[in-house]
Structures are given as C-alpha cells and as structure tokens.
Amino acid sequence: MNSRNRYGVDGVMIGRAAIGNPWVFNEIKYFMKTGEHLAPPTIDGESGCPPKSTLIRSIEWKGERLGIVENEASLC
C-alpha cells in the first residue's frame, strides 16, 4: 500500500512464488479491501494441493499437454 499511495501505481506484479503460495491472492484482496492482514490458512484450509479448478483452467488455457506438464509437480 505504501508504494501505491506514494507513487500512484495502478498495480503490482506477483512473482512465481505465488505458485507455492496460492493463498497470496486472497491475502492481497483482503488487505486491499480492509487494510488488515488476513490470518494465515489453517492446516485444514491448506492441504498443499491446488484446487482441481487450477488444473482445469490451465488445461483450458494452455491445452492438455502443456497444462498438465506445468502442473504435475503440484498435483496430489
């Protein structure tokens, strides 16, 4: 928020680390809406596996072969 207010940027880039922390997007949306930090996910909410919708969307976007290859390391 400091950079947004100080420099008037319209957005920020989120790096590949988001692959290992897909919850970062919910944390950012929550912070932008409330100005408060969201509590980290509990073990129940963090299975370590991305939702199936992630794979499905990747296949729809990149095709079956590339969508699966790029996601196979994180599939459970």
Backbone bond lengths (Angstrom), bond angles and torsions (degrees), N, CA, C in turn:
res aa  C-N    CA-C-N  psi(-1)  N-CA   C-N-CA  omega(-1)  CA-C   N-CA-C  phi
1 M - - - 1.443 - - 1.519 110.27 -
2 N 1.324 116.49 -32.06 1.470 118.43 -179.33 1.517 111.34 -60.16
3 S 1.337 116.63 -45.94 1.469 120.30 -179.96 1.520 110.89 -65.57
4 R 1.320 116.17 -37.87 1.457 119.73 179.72 1.528 110.57 -62.31
5 N 1.309 115.76 -47.48 1.466 119.81 -179.49 1.529 112.36 -71.15
6 R 1.320 116.71 -39.40 1.460 120.26 -175.50 1.525 112.45 -74.60
7 Y 1.331 116.73 -43.14 1.459 120.81 -174.23 1.524 113.73 -105.66
8 G 1.315 117.08 -8.65 1.453 120.21 178.76 1.524 114.11 68.78
9 V 1.325 116.78 31.88 1.463 119.62 -179.40 1.528 110.46 -70.68
10 D 1.320 116.22 152.41 1.453 121.48 178.33 1.519 112.28 -89.90
11 G 1.313 117.25 -20.64 1.458 119.94 -177.50 1.509 111.29 -165.85
12 V 1.306 115.37 175.94 1.459 122.41 177.63 1.522 108.11 -134.57
13 M 1.310 116.20 160.13 1.465 120.93 176.65 1.527 108.55 -100.28
14 I 1.302 114.78 141.87 1.458 120.79 177.87 1.516 106.56 -114.37
15 G 1.322 115.96 125.97 1.455 120.88 -173.88 1.515 114.29 -79.13
16 R 1.298 114.32 -174.76 1.460 121.91 -176.45 1.517 112.75 -65.59
17 A 1.313 117.65 -13.21 1.462 119.62 177.53 1.523 110.99 -60.68
18 A 1.319 116.67 -21.62 1.465 120.39 178.15 1.524 111.39 -64.28
19 I 1.318 117.74 -20.35 1.462 120.58 177.34 1.523 109.85 -62.48
20 G 1.314 116.73 -39.61 1.463 120.84 178.03 1.509 113.54 -86.47
21 N 1.324 117.14 -8.58 1.463 121.61 -179.44 1.525 109.15 -138.52
22 P 1.338 117.38 69.63 1.464 119.07 -177.24 1.519 113.37 -65.65
23 W 1.332 117.55 -13.58 1.456 121.48 179.67 1.519 111.75 -74.16
24 V 1.335 117.33 -11.61 1.456 120.76 -178.49 1.525 111.41 -58.99
25 F 1.323 117.69 -31.22 1.458 120.38 -178.59 1.528 111.18 -68.23
26 N 1.330 116.78 -41.96 1.467 119.60 175.82 1.522 111.00 -65.61
27 E 1.327 116.46 -37.91 1.463 120.29 178.87 1.527 110.88 -63.34
28 I 1.318 116.99 -41.71 1.463 121.21 179.80 1.521 110.64 -66.70
29 K 1.346 116.83 -46.75 1.469 119.85 179.49 1.525 110.91 -59.68
30 Y 1.326 116.76 -41.99 1.459 120.94 -179.97 1.530 110.48 -64.10
31 F 1.330 116.67 -44.21 1.458 119.93 -179.68 1.520 111.74 -64.72
32 M 1.324 116.46 -41.42 1.465 119.67 -180.00 1.531 111.17 -64.98
33 K 1.318 116.59 -32.66 1.458 120.98 -178.52 1.529 112.38 -79.77
34 T 1.343 116.63 -40.62 1.463 120.17 -171.86 1.525 114.62 -110.71
35 G 1.337 116.95 -21.86 1.461 119.85 -174.66 1.514 112.87 79.74
36 E 1.329 116.64 6.58 1.467 121.78 -179.92 1.527 109.45 -117.76
37 H 1.325 114.94 155.00 1.467 120.14 178.42 1.514 109.62 -81.95
38 L 1.312 115.70 138.17 1.456 122.92 177.41 1.520 109.04 -80.39
39 A 1.321 116.35 140.41 1.467 120.09 177.64 1.526 109.06 -62.37
40 P 1.325 117.81 143.63 1.464 119.85 179.35 1.526 110.53 -62.28
41 P 1.334 117.50 153.65 1.466 119.64 -179.44 1.518 111.35 -64.25
42 T 1.315 115.28 148.00 1.460 120.43 177.44 1.526 108.62 -82.97
43 I 1.294 116.11 171.02 1.459 120.23 179.68 1.530 110.47 -62.00
44 D 1.340 117.41 -29.80 1.464 120.58 177.46 1.521 110.96 -68.49
45 G 1.336 117.01 -37.17 1.449 121.21 -178.27 1.510 113.50 -87.08
46 E 1.312 116.63 -8.58 1.472 121.39 -176.30 1.518 109.11 -123.21
47 S 1.312 116.04 85.61 1.457 119.52 -178.00 1.520 111.75 -80.82
48 G 1.333 116.81 -12.38 1.444 119.86 -175.93 1.514 111.71 87.21
49 C 1.325 116.65 -7.65 1.456 122.27 179.87 1.517 109.15 -108.96
50 P 1.319 116.82 133.22 1.462 117.87 175.77 1.523 109.55 -69.40
51 P 1.321 117.82 154.59 1.460 118.84 177.65 1.521 111.00 -64.03
52 K 1.330 116.62 154.02 1.457 120.81 -179.54 1.522 111.27 -59.29
53 S 1.331 116.36 -28.68 1.462 119.41 -179.37 1.527 111.32 -61.61
54 T 1.336 117.29 -27.98 1.462 120.71 178.12 1.523 110.19 -63.09
55 L 1.317 116.92 -46.79 1.466 121.43 178.65 1.526 110.62 -65.31
56 I 1.306 116.53 -44.24 1.468 120.61 -178.99 1.523 110.81 -60.54
57 R 1.326 116.64 -45.57 1.467 120.12 179.31 1.522 111.48 -65.02
58 S 1.326 116.39 -38.29 1.457 120.15 178.84 1.532 110.57 -63.93
59 I 1.319 116.69 -41.38 1.473 120.77 178.66 1.521 110.25 -65.59
60 E 1.331 116.73 -42.80 1.466 120.35 179.16 1.522 111.29 -62.30
61 W 1.328 116.74 -37.53 1.460 121.66 -175.34 1.524 112.20 -80.83
62 K 1.347 116.37 -44.71 1.463 120.50 -171.07 1.515 114.17 -107.79
63 G 1.315 117.43 -4.72 1.449 120.39 -176.02 1.519 110.28 94.08
64 E 1.323 115.76 161.12 1.469 120.63 -173.07 1.525 113.09 -61.73
65 R 1.314 117.42 -49.79 1.470 120.37 -175.88 1.521 112.38 -61.88
66 L 1.338 117.00 -55.88 1.466 120.36 -176.74 1.523 111.25 -68.27
67 G 1.326 118.13 -38.00 1.457 121.56 179.40 1.518 111.94 -59.85
68 I 1.332 116.35 -41.62 1.470 120.37 179.38 1.522 111.07 -73.67
69 V 1.323 116.87 -45.07 1.467 120.30 -178.05 1.529 111.12 -58.98
70 E 1.326 116.71 -42.85 1.464 119.50 -178.13 1.522 112.95 -71.60
71 N 1.320 118.03 -19.19 1.451 120.68 -177.25 1.520 114.50 -109.48
72 E 1.334 118.08 -4.67 1.459 119.49 -172.30 1.528 113.24 -64.07
73 A 1.300 118.63 -28.74 1.468 120.08 -179.78 1.520 111.79 -68.80
74 S 1.327 117.69 -26.90 1.456 120.23 -177.00 1.529 112.56 -101.84
75 L 1.326 117.56 -0.30 1.467 119.52 179.59 1.527 110.48 -75.77
76 C 1.296 115.76 144.86 1.484 120.84 179.91 1.502 111.15 -113.09
